[in-house]
Amino acid sequence: MRLFSLLNRVRSDEQLQPALRRPKNVARVFAAAAVLAALVVLTAPQFQVALVQFREGRPMTRTVVAQFPVEDPVRTAARLRESLAAVGKVYQYDPYDPVVRDLIAKDLEKIVQLTDRFERDNEGKPLQDRASYAKLSNDIREGIRVNLSSSTLQALSGEIRSARFIPLLSEMYRDLYKRWVIVEPTYADDWETKQVRAVAVSGQQMLSPPPEPAKTLVYPIQARERLRKNYLSNFYPLPEARNARVVSEALHELALALVRTNLTYRPDLTQERRDRTRAGLKPVYFQRGETIISRGDIPTDAQIKVLEDYNRRIRAFRLLRFGGYLVLTLGMVSFLVLYAHRFRPMVRFRTSSIVLIGIPLLVVLFVGRVAVILLGERYGDETGYLFPTALIGLLGVILMDTEIAIFHVLMASVLVGLATNMSFDYMIPALFGGMAAVASAYRLRERGQLFRAAIYVAAANIVSIGVLHFIEDPTDVYLGAVAWGTMNAALSYLLATGMVPLFESVFGITTDLKLLELTGGHHPLLLELEEKAAGSYQHSLNVAKLAEAAADAIGANYLLVRAGAFFHDIGKAIKPRYFSENQISPEERRTHDKLTPFMSCLIIRNHVKDGIELARQHGLPEKVIEFIPQHHGTCLIKYFYYEAVREYEESESAEPVRQSDFRYPGPKPQSIEAAIVMLADSVEAIATSRLTRPNVDADDIRRLVIDAIQDKFSDGQMDDCHLTLRQLHDIRESMVRTLIGRFHHRIDYPSPVAVPAKKLERESAAA
């Protein structure tokens, strides 16, 4: 007793309830996570993108075809070389504008300054010999990096300060630079091969088309030669020159020494343009379906890099795709769970519900995957028609209900589409086949009807596959639709036939087919009840008739109601003589006279506990066992309660009679089906007791049914189920019709009249 008391305290302690529920919650979360992960693995087509196996120096064992874009470094490098070649080199082009003019003018000015300083330093000394100007030549060479001989400096010492000398020399340079592009010999080949793509004008970052290569002079040889032939030959010495020939030669040397390049290479601008080109270059990819390397080829270093990069991308591709498919699958499952929670409260977040929803989806995806792997090489993409989505429709209707089955089929069709690379060619037949299964299995009441449902599924598959191919090519009739549609339906039928008993036995799922078997009349418990308590057995049959018609009237599961009505009183088989319907002889009717009302009530209540024990011993489904306590709810056992009250009043006992001691333990009906059986049980018992006259009036039947239903309603027995007033009205009218049919009026048949013997002899003689 202490142990039971401790357990009761633990169950009632609110602080300990979360700890007790934690293992169940962990199991639910684990089951949901496992099912979700399995769905994603089977849905994501990552099996179609396997890692490439290769070894350096060994030939490839298979041809590698890109399943998604991967960079080709060889073609990318070739494109980069072409792009950089197209960029060319950037040169700074300075014609004879202020920049070049200022440079020449500064050099001349520097020469004049050095010459003046030299003469001042040597004032009064004889400077007629060339050796005297050697130091001046060295100073000029160090100052402006121009080589002028001593004789030249000596010859030009007077002329260089002339007012006309520098303007004439500048005019010659201006014409030279306007007509010719002078370039360093290092970059002369760039002009000949047209590598110069742009030039900077006057040192600015502004690009323009380059000059024509034909107008180019290589510095210094070609530039000086052109200057000597075209310009200096026509450049006459100043009239006041003392020695014209010597001055002319000196002038030639000075002019040639001062000539400069007006086109110079700019490596900074060239590198900048190349960097921009390299940054904007788009890599070349192996596109989907393009061969990376063929079977038997030995991979080169570049191909090895491609294959290594391809494997890295496959791993990243799998991870990212897994995440995307996880989000999509989780979203679809969430919609289904939310719908079930809102409109189908019986489908709660339990491990059994998770398994019930998840396993059919996993089986469909797994079977389809296996079919694609085994038959894909031979039949190609058409093996995608073998995803048996109709299995979802069949199992959904049999194991749950029609609306959940429809949502289940929709989700399965989307998953099939995801598993086949977003292909409508497979998703639409999956949807049509699944919906055909739901429609054809809606009234499934026998296992043999599964075959008929499979025929409808095959027809839906054939039509949908054929129409899709017709839309793609109206000139071609696709006869393969018959084969694939029939194979899909046959596969769904075989799987459904095998999985329904599995769900029934292993997971304890009560299907309509199971209920049909239970109510066939040959169950051992029913035979035992018929043998030991014939009255209770007959009562159960009458209750089943009332309840089944009422359930059908409001759209409830009449098979579940029938099964619940058949087995609701099986506990009476333990002590049948204590129940009035089984009492035949007067002695049996006085059984309770020897007992106190409390003891009689205890025996009556115990038939609920005995019935539950018997049901579990014989392996009845839990959904049927629930009818045994719920069909009585917490109703009052009125007869013995009033007997106890009468005895209490007569004996004037000090201990009052508590009504709770004469009520059934409950629970109250938790479902509409259990409530229907409760009402049918009460109506049948009252009708059998009261309607004993030969002729029963319909108004009496209606009044009896109304009173019985009102009594249960007023007692609060309907509080925990979802019956509406409209449904109660339909239940009442159905029960009235059933009882009228049961107690219908029949005419009195006359008894046979005795005929005198002499009269019979006369009639015989006359004949």
N, C-alpha and C positions, 0 to 999 in steps of 0.2 A: 504493500500500500504506500509506503514511504517513497518507493521508486516511482510509482505512478504519480504521486503528489508532486515529486520533484520535477518530473517531466512536464506536468501541467503548468508548474510555476515557470519553467524555462520557456514554454510556448507562449505564456502570457506576458513575459517580461519584454516590454517594448525596446529596451536597450539591447537585448540579445537577438532580437529579430533580424536586424541587418546582418549580424554574423552568421545566423542560420541560413539566410538567403544568399550569402556571398558565394558558396560553392555552385549553386544553381546559376547565379548571374555569370560567374566565370565560365561555366559550361556553355551558356547561351552565347556569350561573346566569342568564345573560342570556336564554337560551331559556326557562328555567322562569319567570322574572319576566315575560317577554313573554306567554307563554301564560296565566299566572295573571291578569295585568292585563286581557288580552282577554276572559277568561272572566267576570271581574267586570263589565267594561263591558257585555258582552252580556247578562249575567244581571240586573243591577240595572235595574229599569224606569225609569231616569231619562229615557229618551227620551219617556216619556209625560208628563213634567212639564217643559215647555219654558218658558223665560223669556218674560214678557209684553212684547210690543213695543207701545209707546204713545208718543204725542207730545202735549204740552200744546196744547189748543185744537183738536186734530184728532179726528175720530170714530174709534172703535175699529173695527179690521178684523175682529175676531172676538169672540165671547162668551167671557168668562173665567169658568171654573167652578173653584172651589176644589178642588184635589186633596188638600189637607190643611188643617187649621184655620188661619186667619189672622185677626188681630184686626180688628174693625170699629170705628174710633174714633168714628164718629158715634153708633152705638148704645151704645158704652161711655160716651161723655160723657152721653148721655141717661139712662142708668142711674145714673151718678154723681149727676146733678142730682136725680133722684128719690130716691136714697138720702140725699143731704144734706138734701133737703126733709123727708124722713121723720125725720131726726135732730132737726130743729128747733133751738131755742135753749135753752140752760140758764140758768135764773134761780135766784137765791138767795132763798128764801122764809123770812122771819123774822117770825112772829106775835109777839104781845106776851109774849115770854118774857124771860128775864133779859137778853138782848142788847139788845132795844129799850128795856126798862125802865131798864137801866143808862145807855143813851144819853140818855134824857129826864131821868133823875135827875141825871146829870152836867151837863146843860145848866142845869137849875134851880139846882143847887149853884153852878155858875159864875156865874149871874146874882146869886144871893145874895151870893157873895163879892165880886163887883164892886160891888154896891150897898153893902155894909158898908164896903168900902175907900173908896168915893166919899164916904160920909157921914163917915167918920173924917177924911178929908182936908179936908172942908169943915165940920168941927165949929165951932159958934159963928157960922156964917155963915147968912144967910137963904136957904132952899132952897125957897121956896114957888112960885117962878115956873118955867115950863116950860123956859125957856132955861137954867136952871141944870142941868137933867138932859140937855142935849144932849151934853155930854161923856160922861156915863155911857152914853147910847144908842150913841155911837160906839165906846166901849170894848167893849160887849157885841157889837156887830156884828163887830168885829175879832176878838174872842175866840172866839165860838161861831157866828159867821155867822148870827145871828138879829137881824132888824130889829124893834126895839121903839121906839115913839115916846116922846118925853119925858113926855107926859101919862100914858101907860100906866105908865111907871116911877114917876112921881110918885104915881099913884093906888095902885100896888101896893107902894109902899115899906114900908108897915107890914104889909100883909096877907100878903106873900109869905113872911114869917117865921113865919106862924101854923102851929101843929102840925097842923091839919086841912087846910091848903091842899094840900100836896103829896100826901097819901094820896087825897084826893078827885080830884085831877087824874089821878093814876096809875090809879085805878079807871075813870075815863072812857076813858083810852087803852086799857086792857086790853080793855074791851068793844068798842071800835072795831076793834082789830086782830084780835079773834077772829071778828068778823062780816064783815070786809071785807079785800080784798087791794088794797093801794095800790101803784100802778105808775107809773113815769115816763111822761110823754106820748110820749116817743120810741118806747117799746115797746108802746104801747097797741094798735097795729094787729096786733101778734103775737097778742094775746089774741083779737081779733075774728076773725082768719083761722086761729086754732088752730095757730099755729106753735110754741107752747111745748109741747115734748114731755116735759120733765122739769124738776124743780126740785131745788135742793140745800137740804136741811133744816138750818136754823140754821148755814149756812156749811160744813157738813161735805160730804165727797165722796160723800154718800149720796143716791140719786135716788128720788123718789116721784112719783106722779101729780100733775099741776098742779091748782090750784083751778079751780072753775067760773068761766068768764068773766063770768057774770051777777053775781057778787059782787065785781067789780073796780071800783076807783075810780081815776081818773086824777089823779095828783098834779100840782099842788097844788089846782087849782080844784075838782074833784069831791070830793076828800078833805075840803077845808075846808068846802065847802057841806054835805056830809053831817054833818060835825062840828057845824056851826052849827045845822042844823035838828033833828037827832036828839039832840044832847047838850047843847050850850050853852044851848039854850032852856029846858032843864029844870034847868040848873045855877044854883042860887040863890046870892047872895052871903052871906058870913058874917054872922051876926047882929050882931056887934060892929062891923061896918063903918060908918064915919062917913057915907059917901056911897055908897049901894048902887048907884045907876045908874052912877056913874063907875067904881066897882070892877068892876061886871059888864062894862062895855065893855073895861076894861083886861084883865080875865080872858079875854075872848073873843080879844083880840089876842094875848095870850101863848099861849093854847092853840092858836090857828091857826098861830102862828109855830113852835111846837115839833113839830107833826105831821111825821112822816117816812114814807118809802116802806118797806114791809116786803117788797117783791119787786123785786130789782135784777138786771139782766142780768150774767151772768158770761161774758165773752168767752173767758177762759182755758179754762173747762170746756167751752164750746161748741166751741172749736177742737180741744180734745183728743178730743172725741167725733167730730168730723168727720175728724180725722186717722186715728182708728181705723177709721172707716167707709171712708175712702178706701183705707187699707192693706188692708182685708179685702175690698174690692170685686173681684169676678171679672170680667175683661174679657169683652165679647161677641164671639164669633168667627163668621166665615163657616165653616160646617161643610162637610165634604166633600160635593161635589155641589151646593152652593148657589152661585148665580150672583153673582159680584162686580160685574160690569158687562156689559151686553149690547152686542152688535154694533151699531155706528152711534151709540152714546151718546158724548157728549163728556165726558171725565172731569173731575169737579170737583176742587177742591184736596184735599178729604178722600179722594176716590177715588184721586187720584194718590199720596197718602201710603200708602193701602192697597196699591196696585200696587207701589210701591217696596218696601214691607215684604214683600210677597208674593215679589218677585224675590230679596230678601235671604234669605228663608226657603228659597226654592228652591235657592239656592247652598249654604246650610248643610245643607239636606236632602240634596242630592246628595253632599256631602262625607261626612256621617255615614252615609248609606246605603251609599256606596262602602266605607267602613271596615267596616261590619257585613257586607256581602256578601263583602268580602275575607277576613274572619276565617272565615266559614262555608265559602267556597270553598277557602281554604287548609287548613282542617280536613279537608274531604272528600278533597282531593288527597293530604294527608299520610297519611290512612288507607289510601288505595289504594297509595301508595308503600311504606308500612310492610308492608302485606300482601304486595306483590310482592317486597320485599326478604327477607321471612321465608320465604315459601312458593314464590316463583318467582325464584330467584337469577338466572336468565337475563335477567330484566327489570331491568337495573341502571340507576343514575342516569347515563344517557348522553343526549347530545343527540337521538339517534335515538329512544330510548324516550320522551323528553319529547314529541317531535313526534308519535310514534305514538299516545300517549295524548291529547295536547292537541288535535290537528287535528280528529279526528272530533267532539269536543265543541264546538269552535268552529264547525264547519260546521253542526251541528244547531241551535245557538243562533242563528247568523247567518241561516240559511234560515228558521227560525221567526220571527225578528224581521222579516225582509223581507216574509214573508207577512202578518204582522199589520199592517205599515205600509201595504202595497199593498191589502190586502183588508179591513182593519179597518173602514173607513168604510161599506163596503157590507154586510158580513156580521156586523159587530159582534164580540163576544167569542168567537164560535165559531171564529174563525181561530186561536185558541190550540191547536186540535187538529192543526194542521199542523206542529208541531215533530217532525221525523222521527227520533224517538229509536230506532226500529228499526234505523236505520243504524249506531248504536253496537253493537248486538248482532251484526249481520252482519259488520261490520269487526272487532269484537273476536274472534269465533270464527275468522275467516279469517286475520287478521294475528297474533293472539296465541294464546290458548287459552280454553277455556270458562269457567274460574273467574275469570280476569281480566275476561272479557267480562261476566260477571254483575255483578261489582263496578262495572264501567264503566257498565253500564245503570242500576244503582241510583244512582250519582252523577249521571248525566245526567238521570234522572227528578226528582231533588231540585232540580237546577239549573233544569229546566223549570218546576217548581213555584215557585221563587223568581222566575223571569223573568215569571211570570204572576200576580204579587202573591199568592203563597202559596195558589194555588187547587188544591184536590184534583181539581177537574173536569178539569184538564189533566195533572196529575202521574200520576194513576192510569192513564189510557189510555196515557201514555208508558211507564209501568212494564210494563203488560201487553204492549204492542207490542214493547218491547225484549226481554222475556223470551221471547215467542213467536219472535222472530228468533233468539235464542240456541238455543232448543230445535230449531227447524227447520233451522238451519244447522250443527248439531253434526256431522253426517256429510256435510258438503258436499264433494263430490269433482268436481263439474263446474259450469261457469259457468251452465249451463242450470238447475241446481237453485236458483239464486237466485230465479227466477220462482216456483217452488213455495213457497219460503220467504216471498216477498212475499204469496202467497195466505193463508198461515197468519197473517201479521202483520195483513192486512186483516180476517180473521175475528176476531182478538183485539181489534182496535181497535173494530170494530162492536159486539161484545158488551159491552165495557167502557163505551163511550160510551152505548150504549142502556140498560144497567143503571143507570148513574148518573142518567140522566134519568128512568128509571122510578122510582127511589127518591125523587127530588125530586117527581115528580107521577105517581103510579100510574095516573091516569086518562088519561094522554096517551102515545101511542106515538110516539117520536121517530124519524121516518124519515130525518132528516138524518144519523143515525149511519152509515148505509150510505155516504153520499157522503163525509163527512169521513174515516171509517176507510179507505175505498178510496183516497182522495187521499193520505192519509198513507203508506200502504203503497207506492203507486206512486212517490211522491217518494223514499222510502227505497230502493226497488229501483233507480231510475234513478241516484241518487247513489252507491250501492254499486257498481253496474256500472261507473260511470266512475272511481271513486276507487281500486278495487282495482288496475287496471293502473298508475295513477299512483303508488301506494305501491310497487308492484313495480319500476317503472323508475326513478323519481326518487329514492326513498329506499332502494332496494335491499332491500326487504322480500320475503322468500321465503314465499309463501303455498302452501297445499295445492293450489290451482288451478295455480300455477306449477310445482309439483313434478309434477303430473299431465301437464302439457305436456312437461316435460323427460323424463319416463319413457315417453313415447308410442312410442319406438323410432325416431323419425324425426329425431332431433337430429343435426346434422352430425358432431359428435364421435363419437357412437355408430356412425354409418355409416362413419366413417373407421377406427374401431377394428375394426369387423367386416371391413372390406376389408383392412387391413394386419396385423391380429393377430386372426385368427378364433378361435384358442384362448383368448386373453385375453378376447375378447368373450363366448365361451360360458361361460368361468369367471365373468365378471361376472354373467351371467344366473343361473347356478346360485347364486352368492353372494346375489343379490337375492332369490331364492326362499327360501333358508334364513333370511336376515335379516328379510325382510318377515313371515314367519310367526312368528318369534321376537318381533319388535316388537309384533305384534298380540296375542301371548299375554300380554305384561306391560303392555299399554296405552300403549306408546310410539308416537311418530309414525311409523307404518309407511310413509307416503309419503316422508318425509324419509329413512328408512332405505333404501327402494328406490332413490331418486335417488342417495344416497351410494354404494350398491353398484354401480349402473350405471356411475358415473364414477370409481370409486376407482382403477382401473388404466388410465386413458386415456393415461398417460405411456408405457406399453409400446408404443403405436403408433409411437413415434419409432425404437426399436431392437427390433423384435418378435422377431428371431431369437435374441436373447440370453436368452429366457425359455422354459422347458421346454415350456409348454403350446402354444407356437407352433412348436416344432421338430418337423418331420415326417421329413425324410430323415436318414440316418445322418450325413451331412456336417454338417447343422445341429446335430445332437446333440453334435458334437465342437467346437462353436464356442469354448467356454471352455477347451478343452485348450491353446489357443495363448496363453492369458493367465495371468498370475499370479492367485492367489486374491484379492489385494488389488485388482487392476485389475478383476477380475470383480465383486467386491463393490461397487466404485465405480460400475460401470455399472448394477448392479441398484439401488443406492440412488438413482441419478440419475433413475430413472423417476418418483420422487416429485416432484422439482423440475420435470422436464419436464411432468408431469401438471398441476401448479399453473400453469405458464406457459400451457399449452394451454387450461386452464379459464378463465383470466382473459382470454385472447385472444378466446375465444368468449362471454364475458360470462356465465359461470355464476354463480349466486348464491354469496355468500361462505359461507353455511351448507352448501352442497354441496361447495365447495372444501375446507372444513375436513376432510372425510372422507379426502382424498387423503393428507395426512401422518399423520393420527391413526389410520387403520386399521392402520398398521404400528407406530405408537408409537415406542418405542425398542427394538424386538425385535432379537434377534440373528439375523444371516443365517448360520445354523448350518452349512450345507453348506460354504461357502467359508471359514468360520472354522476348521472342523475340517480342511479341506484345508491351510490355512495352518499350523495346529499340526503336522500330519503332516510337511509340508515342513520346518518349523523343527526338528522332532525328527530328521529324516533328515539335514538339512544341518548340524545342530549350529551354527546361526548364533548370533552373540553378541547380536543384537537380538531380544528376545522379541516374541511376538505379543500385541498389546493387544486385549482384547475390545471396547473402545470403538470401535476402528477398523472393526469389523464389525457395528455396530449402526446402525439407522436413526436419523436425526436427531431424530425426534419432531415434535411433542409427543405425550404419551400421550393416549388418548381423554379428552376433556373433557366429553362428554355420554354419556348412556345409548345414544343412537342410534349414535354413533361406536364405542362398545364392542361393540355388537351386530354391526356390520359387521366389526370386527376378529375377533371369535370366528367369525363365519360364513365369513370369508375363510380362516382357518386350518383350520376343520373341512372346508370344501369341498376345499381343496388336499390335505389328508391323505387324505380319503375317495377322491378321484379317483386318488390315487397308490396307495393300498393296497387298496381294494375292487375288485379286478379279476377275482375269481373269478365263475363263472356264478351260483353260489348264495351269497348273502351272509347270514350269520346275524345276527339282531337283536342278540344279545349283543355281537357284534363291533362293530356300529355304535355301541351304547351305550358300550362301552369306548373306542372311538375318540373319541367326542365328549367323554367325561369327561376323557380324557387331554389333549385339545387345550385345553379350558377350564382345566384345572388348571395346564397349562403357562403360560398367559398370566397366570393369577392369581398363581402363584408367582413369576413374573418381575416382578411389581409393575405390570403394565400397566393394572390396574383401579383404581389408587390415586387418580386424579384425577377419577373419575366417581362418580356416586351410586348405583351398583348395589348392591342388597342380596343377601344369600344366597338369599332366597326368589326374587328375580327371576332369579338365576343358575340356580336349579333349574328354573324355568319355561322359561328359554331353552334349557337342555339338553334338556328333554323335548320341546320343540317341534322342535329340530333333529333329534333322534332320529326323531320321527315323519316329518319331511320326508325324511330319508335312507332310511328304510324304504320310503316310497312311491317314492322314486327307484330304489332297488336291490331292488325287490320281486321275488320269485321267479316265473318264468314256466315253463310246461311246455315240453318240447322237441318241436317240431313234426316229424313224420316226413318224410323225403325221399320224393319220388315214386318208385315201383318200376317198373322197365322190364317191359312185357308182351310176350311173343313175338308175332310177326306172324301166325303160323298160328293161334294161339289167338284172336286178334282176328277172323280170317276166319271161324272156326267159329261164334263167338258172334254174328257179324253175320248168317251164313246161318240160324242157328237162329231168330233174331229175325224 
